[in-house]
Amino acid sequence: MDTKNFEDAFVRLVEQDTEAALQLITGMFVGLTLEYMRRRGHEPNGDIKIEGGSSRDITIHAQKMTDEDRRALRDAWKAEGLLTRPFM
């Protein structure tokens, strides 16, 4: 793997569009962290906290619910009589 080409391309992206570069590197970090956990037998389904020692801690929040997930949850709660007021 030629990491020099990747590094050069990433530096150019940072120079041209810092926001896009930050989104890219953050997505890569989150994806790598989730895969690392899965390969060690853990299924991440909530927030993940990485202790930073003397540096900053990092929290990866659980995946956000989609509108479809919210509707399904609301409908299930209604069917069970658990929803008595408007929800999401």
Secondary structure, DSSP 4 states (H G I P E B T S, - for coil): --HHHHHHHHHHHHHH-HHHHHHHHHHHHHHHHHHHHHHTT----S-EEE--TTS--EEEPPPPPPHHHHHHHHHHHHHTT---S---
